[in-house]
Amino acid sequence: MNLQRDLLEQIAADLRVKAPAMSPAQCSWTGCHIGGALSNDTTTSVFGVSTSHNSSGFVGGGQIGCDYQFAPGWVLEVEGRAAWTGLKSSSAGSVKFPAAGVTVPAQFTVSNDFLASATTRLGYSFVDRRLFYVKGGAAWTKE
């Protein structure tokens, strides 16, 4: 009986196979994203010493984009963003004409209704989960 058990243990020991080592999961940059934001904003800017423009209002919009990893390490992205704003300010001020020695009263209005951008990004990932890239594009605004 011991002989049978010893023989079975030897056979079982010979059949044991060590599991292959797991390689770390490769990071893929391919995918799309979408998002949005809504906020209440306050802006402050000062022009010269006689006029200041302060405004508050909402800003809301979103973005959508896609990344494509087209070769080991190389990533291309295309993204679009748009936001609508309710920022507007009007204030009294003055305009100086030094050559004529005249200062005249004026009404200044600053507003921004819409912002948009379209961009592309080219990057290279030579370290896991880190992308080094250059980005460029165009932006539009409606005042």
C-alpha positions as CSV (number, residue, x, y, z in Angstrom):
1,M,0.0,0.0,0.0
2,N,2.8,2.4,0.8
3,L,4.5,1.4,-2.4
4,Q,1.4,2.4,-4.4
5,R,1.1,5.7,-2.6
6,D,4.8,6.5,-3.1
7,L,4.5,5.7,-6.8
8,L,1.4,8.0,-7.1
9,E,3.2,10.8,-5.3
10,Q,6.2,10.5,-7.6
11,I,4.0,10.5,-10.7
12,A,2.1,13.5,-9.4
13,A,5.4,15.4,-8.6
14,D,6.5,14.7,-12.2
15,L,3.2,16.1,-13.6
16,R,3.4,19.4,-11.7
17,V,3.9,22.3,-14.0
18,K,4.8,25.7,-12.9
19,A,2.5,28.4,-14.2
20,P,4.1,30.8,-16.6
21,A,5.0,34.2,-15.3
22,M,2.3,36.8,-16.0
23,S,3.5,39.7,-18.1
24,P,2.2,43.1,-17.0
25,A,-0.9,44.2,-19.0
26,Q,0.1,46.5,-21.9
27,C,-1.4,50.0,-21.7
28,S,-3.4,51.0,-24.7
29,W,-4.1,54.6,-25.4
30,T,-6.8,53.9,-28.0
31,G,-10.2,55.1,-26.9
32,C,-12.7,58.0,-26.8
33,H,-13.7,60.4,-24.0
34,I,-16.6,62.8,-23.4
35,G,-17.1,65.2,-20.6
36,G,-18.9,68.4,-19.5
37,A,-18.7,71.2,-17.0
38,L,-21.0,73.8,-15.5
39,S,-19.8,76.6,-13.2
40,N,-20.5,80.1,-12.0
41,D,-17.6,82.3,-12.9
42,T,-16.3,85.7,-11.9
43,T,-13.8,87.7,-13.9
44,T,-11.8,90.7,-12.9
45,S,-9.5,92.7,-15.1
46,V,-8.2,96.3,-14.9
47,F,-7.4,98.5,-17.9
48,G,-5.3,101.6,-17.0
49,V,-6.3,103.4,-13.8
50,S,-9.7,104.8,-14.7
51,T,-11.7,101.8,-15.7
52,S,-12.2,98.3,-14.4
53,H,-14.4,95.5,-15.8
54,N,-15.9,92.9,-13.4
55,S,-18.4,90.4,-14.5
56,S,-20.0,87.2,-13.2
57,G,-22.2,84.6,-14.9
58,F,-22.3,81.0,-15.9
59,V,-19.9,78.9,-18.0
60,G,-21.0,75.6,-19.3
61,G,-19.9,73.3,-22.1
62,G,-18.2,70.0,-22.9
63,Q,-15.6,68.2,-24.8
64,I,-15.3,65.0,-26.9
65,G,-12.2,63.4,-28.3
66,C,-10.6,60.1,-29.4
67,D,-7.1,58.7,-29.1
68,Y,-5.6,56.2,-31.4
69,Q,-2.5,54.2,-30.8
70,F,-1.3,53.5,-34.3
71,A,2.1,52.0,-33.6
72,P,3.9,50.8,-30.5
73,G,4.2,53.9,-28.4
74,W,2.7,56.4,-30.9
75,V,-0.6,58.1,-30.1
76,L,-2.7,60.5,-32.1
77,E,-5.7,62.4,-30.6
78,V,-8.4,64.6,-32.0
79,E,-10.5,66.7,-29.6
80,G,-13.2,69.3,-29.8
81,R,-14.4,71.6,-27.0
82,A,-17.2,74.1,-26.8
83,A,-18.6,76.3,-23.9
84,W,-21.3,78.9,-23.6
85,T,-21.0,81.8,-21.2
86,G,-23.2,84.4,-19.7
87,L,-20.3,86.8,-18.9
88,K,-21.0,90.4,-19.5
89,S,-20.0,93.7,-18.0
90,S,-20.6,97.4,-18.8
91,S,-19.0,100.3,-17.0
92,A,-18.4,103.9,-17.5
93,G,-14.8,105.1,-18.1
94,S,-12.8,107.5,-20.0
95,V,-10.5,107.6,-23.0
96,K,-7.4,109.8,-23.0
97,F,-6.1,111.4,-26.2
98,P,-2.6,112.6,-25.0
99,A,-1.7,114.3,-28.4
100,A,-4.9,116.4,-28.2
101,G,-4.8,116.8,-24.4
102,V,-8.4,115.6,-24.3
103,T,-10.1,113.1,-22.0
104,V,-13.6,112.0,-23.1
105,P,-16.2,109.9,-21.3
106,A,-16.9,106.4,-22.6
107,Q,-19.0,103.3,-22.0
108,F,-17.1,100.0,-22.1
109,T,-18.9,96.7,-22.5
110,V,-17.1,93.3,-22.3
111,S,-19.0,90.1,-23.0
112,N,-18.2,86.6,-24.1
113,D,-21.0,84.3,-25.4
114,F,-19.2,81.3,-26.8
115,L,-15.8,79.6,-26.8
116,A,-14.7,76.6,-29.0
117,S,-11.5,74.8,-29.9
118,A,-10.4,71.9,-32.1
119,T,-7.1,70.4,-31.3
120,T,-4.9,67.4,-32.3
121,R,-2.1,65.8,-30.3
122,L,0.8,63.6,-31.3
123,G,2.6,61.8,-28.5
124,Y,4.9,59.0,-27.7
125,S,4.8,56.7,-24.7
126,F,8.2,55.2,-23.9
127,V,7.4,54.8,-20.2
128,D,4.3,52.8,-19.2
129,R,1.2,55.0,-18.7
130,R,3.1,58.2,-19.4
131,L,2.6,60.1,-22.7
132,F,4.9,62.9,-23.9
133,Y,3.2,64.9,-26.5
134,V,2.9,68.1,-28.6
135,K,-0.6,69.6,-29.1
136,G,-1.9,72.3,-31.5
137,G,-5.1,73.5,-32.9
138,A,-7.5,76.5,-33.4
139,A,-9.8,78.4,-31.1
140,W,-12.9,80.6,-31.7
141,T,-14.9,83.0,-29.6
142,K,-18.0,85.0,-30.0
143,E,-18.0,88.3,-28.1
